[in-house]
Structures are given as C-alpha cells and as structure tokens.
Amino acid sequence: MWKKEETVREAAMSWLEYNTVSRSQYLSTVLSHLRIDALSEVVQREWFQGLPPNDKSVVVQGLYKSMPRFFKPRLGMTKEEMIIIIEAALENPGCYSTICYSPQAEKVYKICNPPSELHKIGTVVTPDNDIFIAGGQVPVKTTKSNHSKPGKLQATFRAVNSFYWFDAQQNTWIPKTPMLCVRVKPSLVWCDGYIYAIGGDSVGGEQNRRTVERYDCEKDEWTLMSPLPCAFSWSVAVVVNDCIYVMAYNLTYCYIPRSGIWVEVAKRQTSRCFASAAAFDGKIFYLGGLQTDNNSGVWLPSNTLDGSSVAVEIYDVHKNEWYMAASIPAKRFADPCVRAVVISSSLCVFIRETHMNEKAKYAIYQYDMDLDQWFLRQQISERVLWDLGKEFRCTVGKLYPSCLEVSPWKPLTHVFSQDGADDFELDGNMATLPPV
C-alpha cells in the first residue's frame, strides 16, 4: 500500500531504467498512473529537468492521461489516526459496537463487530497498523435465573481462545490460528516483532491466568513463554525498550524476551485496579482506576479518593522508580472510564467527564512533559458520541475512512424542550430555533 506518490514515481523510473531500450515505448502508459499533483513542486521540477530531451514529450503525454486522477489520493495515503473504541455500549442492554473516533475530522466511524458476538477481548495495534483481537467470550445460551424475578432471562458465556486480524480495506475480521489458552480480557502487546498474550481475568484458575504466549505473524503460530510470577486480574501491559511491563494494584513485573525471565521492579505509591497505562517517551504512565487496599482487591470508599482529578504515576525505567505526576483536572470522581492513548506523538487520555448516572460527556486531555501539566485538547460533542458505558477499551491506529461506515448523526432526545419552547440548551449554550 503506497503511502507516498514519490515511491510510485521511483518505482516507475526504476522499471524503465532496468531495460530502457525495450520498455521506453510503455513510458507514457506507465506514467498515466502517476498522480503528479501529489508530488512536491521541487520533485516535479528536478525530475522533469533531469529527463532526456526525447523523453520529455512522452512524459507530458503520460501525465496528461493521468489528469482524471488528479486530486484523488491513493488509498494508502488516506489513512487517518483514530481512537479505536472496543465494546462501546449500545442502547440495547448487553449489546456492543466497535467504533473509531477521528479527532481530526471529529467523526465516528463503524468497524465491523467481531464474529459470534465476541466480547471482553484483548486488542493490539502493530507498528504497521495491523489490528488484532484475541480471547474473550461468546454467548452460549439464555436461561432463566433462579436468583432474580420470575421469567427474567440470564445469558451464559463460554471463554474462547480465538484470534483475528482486521482487514482494514474490507472492514472485516479474518480468523488466524487460535491461542493455546482461553483468555478473557487478556493483555496484548507488540514487542520486538511478536505479539504477546498475557494473562486474563478469572479464566481456568490461577495457573491459567499466569500463562503467557507469543504469536509469530509470519508463521501464524503461538508458543508458550515463561509464565507470570503472579496471577493478576485487571492487569495492563506496555512495552518500553523491547521489554514488557505488566502492572496491577501497586505491583509491576518486567519481562525480558531475550532472556525469558520476569523481574519485579519498584512498587507504585498507590494500589489501583481498572487503571489504564501507556508507554511514552521512554516512560510508563499509569492513570486513573479505583484505589484498592494493598492488593486485596477491596475497593476503598469513594470519599477517600480525590473527586476533582484523576491520579497519574510515572515510572522511570532507567532509575527504577515511580513518582506522582500532575493529576488530570477532570471534574469527576475516579472510576474506570479513563483511557490512556498516544495520538499524533502526544500522550493523551480519552475520558468521560461526567458520572455514570449523568449525561455522558467525553473529552481528550493532552500531557505536557516539560510543564508536568494536562490541558484540554478536545471537547467531544454530544452529537458525535453517545453513552459508551464503562466496559469499553481504547487503542489507536490508522484506518481508511473511505472503507468504513460513517456513524449516522441522531438528534439528541434531551435537546428540545417538551413544552415546545423555542430556546433550548446545546453543548452548554442556549440556542434558539430559527423561524419557520
């Protein structure tokens, strides 16, 4: 997939120079596929001036044929960096959707949902922007619950070891070789050319939650690796300097792939679960989550938390130490709806700024390393994103907007006054209906 038109031009000229005598007759046809408007003026000038006199007229003829393609960029050049939101809640209880949000276009696109109503999956995006999902669970059957109201149905689920690759051009999921172990919400990371699937939540007992396996993309096969020292729930994993760091509560373990060993590193100052993490600028950021009581899994009452900000800790891999950073100044109580993402080479968080029982409002904050300060990068309109629930997870990748379905805009049910008034509130401001 070509990302630069200069690459196409160089390929065409290399093809010609390989056998100029026999291939020069096809030069006009080959160049008709070149989109000269996508080349810089400097490249155009240098290239044209460097051509032999007899070739210049042929080049002009070829470029003239390519004019209908002007201003139509190749698919590989249309990729946009998007926040991919896995398992975004829908209006129907228990139903989820996979979507992506473009901060640049401020649009939401739909991604094909994973097969078989698969959810509680792990996700990873490779440096080549290939998206993979692994594990999760699928519904098996629906039964009546003995512990609820008569007639109420309760779904049962089966954990799976499935593994899929996302075909971005076809907007579909392609099955690959399944993992060796079933996993629910495993941590997936890309490290030194391989995908690692780590642990998972409460599947197969403590021993299974410690398992780690590695996927070879070229061979399409999995291999078991050294297990985790501890069985974690709610763990997150990141990669720094070709080493994998797995975090839960106040514990952090580092896996060194070349030696195949796990090493416990410095403990965090706070013990938290449901936190989000990201690697940026050679450091690890551990954000949000719920405070726990010394790895026991007991959540502390909300009045022990800072209700006006979201805690952030940073790990310096060279000094082997954690330290507190500036909190995210969101006007909300700490809960799981904070997701660390790296957008346009900047550390950001995608965050819900309102309580779960209030109207959903989302925003993106960006961190300034030099000032140790968070600032609001983008407030996301309520007309773009709905209530995503609290189970969603985020990653970042580059996708083709033209290959995705744009999520339709729906008028907000709370916008217009029920009494028929002409004034109504929209995004925090008062607006007036235009005269009919």
C-alpha positions in Angstrom: 0.0 0.0 0.0 1.7 3.2 -1.2 2.0 6.0 1.3 3.9 8.5 -0.9 3.5 9.3 -4.6 7.3 9.7 -4.8 7.5 6.0 -4.1 5.3 5.3 -7.1 7.4 7.6 -9.3 10.7 6.0 -8.2 9.3 2.5 -8.9 8.1 3.6 -12.4 11.5 5.1 -13.3 13.4 2.1 -11.9 11.3 -0.2 -14.0 12.1 1.9 -17.1 15.9 2.1 -16.4 16.1 -1.7 -15.9 15.7 -2.1 -19.7 15.3 1.4 -21.3 15.5 0.1 -24.9 12.6 -2.3 -24.8 10.5 -0.5 -22.1 10.6 3.1 -23.3 7.7 2.5 -25.6 5.5 1.9 -22.5 6.6 5.0 -20.6 3.5 7.1 -21.5 1.2 4.3 -20.3 3.1 3.7 -17.1 3.2 7.4 -16.2 -0.6 7.7 -16.8 -1.0 6.0 -13.5 1.1 8.7 -11.7 -0.7 11.4 -9.8 1.7 14.3 -10.3 -0.4 16.7 -8.1 0.7 14.5 -5.1 4.4 15.3 -5.8 6.1 18.3 -4.4 6.9 21.1 -6.8 10.7 20.6 -6.1 10.4 16.9 -7.0 8.4 17.7 -10.2 11.0 20.3 -11.3 14.1 18.2 -10.6 12.6 15.2 -12.2 11.5 16.9 -15.4 14.7 18.8 -15.8 16.7 15.6 -15.5 14.9 13.8 -18.3 16.5 13.3 -21.7 15.0 15.7 -24.3 13.3 12.9 -26.2 11.6 11.6 -23.1 10.0 15.0 -22.1 7.3 14.9 -24.7 6.4 11.3 -23.7 6.3 12.2 -20.1 4.0 15.1 -20.8 1.7 12.8 -22.8 1.6 10.3 -19.9 0.9 12.9 -17.3 -1.9 14.4 -19.5 -3.6 10.9 -19.5 -3.3 10.9 -15.7 -5.2 14.2 -15.3 -8.6 12.5 -14.5 -6.9 11.0 -11.4 -5.7 14.4 -10.2 -6.8 15.2 -6.6 -7.7 11.6 -5.9 -5.2 10.4 -3.4 -4.3 6.7 -3.3 -5.9 4.6 -0.6 -2.7 4.2 1.3 -2.4 8.0 1.5 -5.8 8.5 3.1 -5.1 6.8 6.4 -6.3 8.8 9.5 -5.1 8.3 13.0 -8.2 7.3 15.0 -9.1 6.2 18.5 -10.5 2.7 18.2 -13.1 2.0 20.8 -13.8 -1.6 21.5 -17.1 -2.7 23.0 -18.8 0.6 23.1 -22.2 0.1 24.7 -25.4 0.5 22.6 -28.9 1.4 23.7 -29.9 -2.2 24.0 -28.6 -3.7 27.2 -25.8 -6.2 26.6 -25.2 -5.1 23.1 -21.8 -3.6 22.0 -20.3 -2.0 18.9 -16.8 -1.4 17.7 -16.3 2.2 16.5 -13.4 4.6 15.9 -13.3 8.3 16.5 -11.2 10.6 14.3 -10.0 13.6 16.4 -9.0 15.4 13.2 -12.4 15.1 11.4 -14.4 14.8 14.7 -16.4 12.0 13.2 -17.3 8.5 14.4 -16.9 5.5 12.0 -18.3 2.0 12.5 -16.0 -1.0 12.4 -17.3 -4.5 11.7 -18.1 -6.2 15.0 -16.1 -9.3 16.0 -17.7 -12.5 14.9 -20.1 -14.6 17.1 -20.9 -11.7 19.4 -17.4 -12.0 20.8 -16.6 -9.5 23.6 -14.2 -9.0 26.6 -11.3 -9.3 24.1 -7.8 -8.1 24.1 -6.6 -5.7 21.4 -3.2 -4.7 19.9 -2.1 -2.5 17.0 1.2 -3.3 15.4 3.7 -0.6 14.1 2.3 -1.4 10.6 -1.2 -0.6 11.9 -2.4 -4.1 11.7 -5.2 -4.6 14.3 -5.5 -8.0 16.2 -8.0 -9.1 18.8 -7.7 -12.2 21.0 -9.6 -14.2 23.5 -12.9 -13.1 25.0 -16.2 -14.9 25.5 -19.2 -15.7 23.4 -22.8 -16.3 24.5 -23.8 -20.0 24.7 -27.5 -19.9 25.7 -30.0 -17.9 27.6 -31.6 -19.5 30.8 -34.0 -18.4 33.4 -32.3 -17.1 36.6 -33.3 -18.5 40.0 -32.0 -15.5 41.8 -34.0 -12.8 40.1 -37.5 -12.0 39.2 -39.6 -14.9 37.7 -39.3 -15.1 34.0 -36.1 -13.0 33.8 -33.5 -14.4 31.3 -29.9 -14.7 32.1 -27.2 -15.3 29.4 -24.3 -17.7 29.9 -21.0 -17.4 28.2 -18.1 -19.5 27.1 -14.5 -18.3 27.2 -12.6 -18.8 23.9 -9.0 -18.7 22.5 -10.0 -17.1 19.2 -7.6 -14.8 17.4 -8.5 -12.4 14.5 -6.8 -9.9 12.2 -8.7 -6.9 10.9 -8.7 -6.4 7.1 -8.9 -2.6 7.0 -9.7 -2.4 3.3 -12.6 -4.9 3.5 -13.7 -3.8 7.0 -13.9 -7.4 8.2 -12.2 -9.8 10.7 -10.1 -12.6 9.4 -9.5 -15.7 11.7 -6.0 -16.7 12.4 -4.5 -19.6 14.4 -6.2 -19.6 17.8 -4.2 -19.1 21.0 -3.1 -22.1 23.1 -5.1 -20.9 26.1 -8.6 -19.5 26.5 -8.5 -15.9 27.9 -10.9 -13.2 28.9 -9.7 -9.6 28.6 -6.0 -10.6 28.1 -3.3 -8.0 27.8 -1.9 -7.9 24.2 1.3 -6.1 23.3 3.7 -5.9 20.4 7.3 -6.5 21.3 10.3 -7.0 19.1 8.4 -8.3 16.2 6.0 -10.6 18.0 2.5 -10.3 19.7 2.3 -11.4 23.3 -0.9 -12.5 25.0 -0.6 -12.2 28.8 -2.9 -13.5 31.5 -6.6 -12.7 31.6 -9.4 -12.3 34.1 -10.6 -15.3 36.1 -10.4 -18.0 33.5 -9.1 -21.5 34.2 -7.9 -20.8 37.7 -4.8 -19.1 38.9 -2.4 -21.2 36.8 -4.1 -20.2 33.6 -4.1 -16.5 34.4 -0.3 -16.7 34.7 0.2 -18.1 31.2 2.0 -16.0 28.5 2.2 -16.9 24.8 3.8 -15.4 21.8 2.5 -15.1 18.2 4.7 -15.2 15.2 2.9 -13.3 12.4 5.0 -14.9 9.6 4.4 -18.5 10.7 0.9 -17.9 12.1 1.7 -19.9 15.2 1.7 -19.5 19.0 4.4 -20.5 21.5 4.1 -20.7 25.3 6.6 -18.4 27.1 7.7 -18.0 30.7 4.6 -17.6 33.0 3.8 -14.5 35.1 5.2 -14.7 38.6 1.7 -13.9 39.9 -1.9 -14.4 38.8 -3.3 -10.9 38.0 -6.8 -9.6 37.4 -7.3 -6.2 35.9 -3.7 -6.1 34.7 -2.4 -3.8 32.0 0.8 -4.2 29.9 3.0 -1.8 27.9 6.3 -2.1 26.1 9.4 0.0 26.7 12.8 -0.6 25.1 11.8 -4.1 23.9 10.8 -5.1 27.4 7.2 -5.9 28.6 5.9 -4.3 31.8 2.8 -5.8 33.4 1.0 -3.8 36.1 -1.8 -4.4 38.6 -2.5 -2.9 42.0 0.9 -1.5 43.1 3.0 -4.3 41.5 5.0 -4.1 38.3 6.8 -7.0 36.6 9.2 -6.7 33.7 9.6 -9.4 31.1 12.9 -9.5 29.2 12.2 -11.6 26.0 15.8 -12.3 25.1 16.4 -14.0 28.4 12.9 -15.2 29.0 12.8 -14.1 32.7 10.5 -11.9 34.7 11.8 -9.3 37.2 9.9 -7.5 39.8 10.6 -3.7 39.8 9.7 -0.9 42.1 6.3 -0.7 43.6 3.9 2.1 42.9 2.9 4.6 45.6 -0.8 3.7 45.2 -2.6 0.5 44.7 -5.2 0.7 42.0 -7.2 -1.6 39.7 -9.0 -0.9 36.5 -6.3 1.6 35.7 -5.0 2.5 32.2 -1.4 2.6 31.1 0.7 3.9 28.2 4.3 4.0 27.2 5.5 7.4 26.1 9.0 9.0 25.7 10.7 6.0 27.3 8.4 6.2 30.4 5.3 4.4 31.7 2.2 6.3 32.6 -0.3 4.6 35.0 -3.6 6.6 35.1 -6.9 6.5 36.8 -8.6 3.4 38.1 -10.0 2.6 41.6 -7.9 2.6 44.7 -7.6 -0.8 46.4 -6.4 -2.0 49.8 -2.9 -3.3 49.4 -3.6 -5.7 46.5 -6.5 -7.3 48.3 -9.0 -6.2 45.7 -11.1 -4.4 48.2 -12.2 -1.0 46.8 -11.9 1.9 49.2 -14.9 4.1 49.7 -15.2 7.0 47.2 -14.7 9.6 49.9 -11.1 8.5 50.2 -10.4 9.5 46.6 -9.7 12.8 45.1 -13.0 13.7 43.5 -11.7 16.6 41.4 -8.9 14.9 39.5 -7.5 11.7 38.2 -4.2 10.4 39.7 -1.2 9.8 37.4 2.0 7.9 38.2 5.1 7.7 36.0 7.7 5.0 36.0 11.3 5.9 35.0 12.7 2.6 33.6 16.3 3.9 34.0 16.0 4.9 37.6 13.6 2.1 38.5 11.3 4.4 40.4 7.7 5.6 40.4 6.7 9.2 41.1 3.5 11.1 41.1 2.8 13.4 38.2 0.2 16.2 37.7 -3.3 14.8 38.0 -5.8 15.1 35.2 -8.0 18.1 36.1 -11.3 16.4 35.1 -14.3 17.5 37.1 -15.4 14.0 38.0 -14.9 11.2 40.6 -12.3 8.5 39.8 -13.8 5.5 38.0 -12.7 3.1 35.2 -13.7 5.5 32.3 -10.1 6.8 31.7 -8.2 5.5 28.7 -4.5 6.4 28.0 -3.7 6.8 24.3 -0.8 8.2 22.2 -2.2 10.5 19.5 0.0 12.4 17.0 3.1 11.6 19.1 1.5 13.1 22.2 0.4 11.4 25.4 -3.4 11.9 25.8 -6.3 10.5 27.7 -9.8 9.8 26.4 -12.0 10.4 29.4 -15.6 10.6 30.5 -16.1 13.8 32.4 -19.5 13.0 34.0 -20.8 10.4 36.4 -22.3 7.2 35.1 -25.8 8.4 36.1 -25.4 11.7 34.3 -25.5 12.6 30.6 -22.3 11.3 29.0 -19.7 13.9 28.0 -16.3 12.9 26.7 -13.0 14.8 26.2 -9.4 14.4 25.2 -6.7 15.8 27.5 -3.0 16.1 26.5 0.0 16.0 28.7 2.9 18.5 28.6 6.1 16.7 29.7 8.1 19.9 30.2 5.4 21.6 32.3 4.1 18.5 34.0 0.6 19.7 33.1 -2.5 18.4 31.5 -4.6 20.6 29.2 -7.9 20.1 27.4 -7.1 19.2 23.8 -10.6 18.5 22.5 -14.1 18.5 23.9 -16.2 15.9 22.1 -19.6 17.0 21.1 -22.6 15.0 22.5 -23.9 14.9 18.9 -20.9 12.7 18.0 -20.5 10.2 20.8 -23.2 8.6 22.9 -23.0 6.9 26.3 -20.3 4.3 25.8 -20.8 2.6 29.1 -17.8 1.7 31.3 -16.5 -1.5 29.8 -15.1 0.0 26.6 -11.4 -0.1 25.9 -9.3 2.1 23.6 -6.3 1.8 21.3 -5.0 4.0 18.5 -4.4 3.0 14.8 -4.5 4.4 11.3 -7.6 3.4 9.2 -9.1 4.3 5.9 -12.2 6.5 6.3 -13.5 5.5 2.8 -13.5 1.8 3.9 -15.6 2.5 7.0 -19.2 3.3 7.6 -19.9 6.8 9.0 -22.0 6.6 12.1 -25.3 8.4 11.5 -26.0 11.5 13.5 -29.1 11.3 15.6 -30.8 14.3 17.2 -30.4 14.2 21.0 -33.7 13.4 22.8 -33.0 15.9 25.5 -32.2 18.8 23.2 -35.7 20.1 22.6 -38.0 21.3 25.4 -41.1 19.2 25.9 -43.2 22.4 26.4 -42.4 23.5 22.9 -40.2 26.4 23.9 -38.1 28.0 21.2 -35.0 28.1 23.4 -33.0 25.0 24.3 -29.6 24.1 25.7 -27.0 22.7 23.3 -23.4 21.8 24.4 -23.8 24.0 27.4 -25.0 27.0 25.4 -28.5 28.4 24.9 -29.7 28.2 21.3 -32.9 29.5 19.6 -34.8 27.7 16.9 -34.9 29.5 13.6 -38.2 30.9 12.4 -40.2 28.6 10.2 
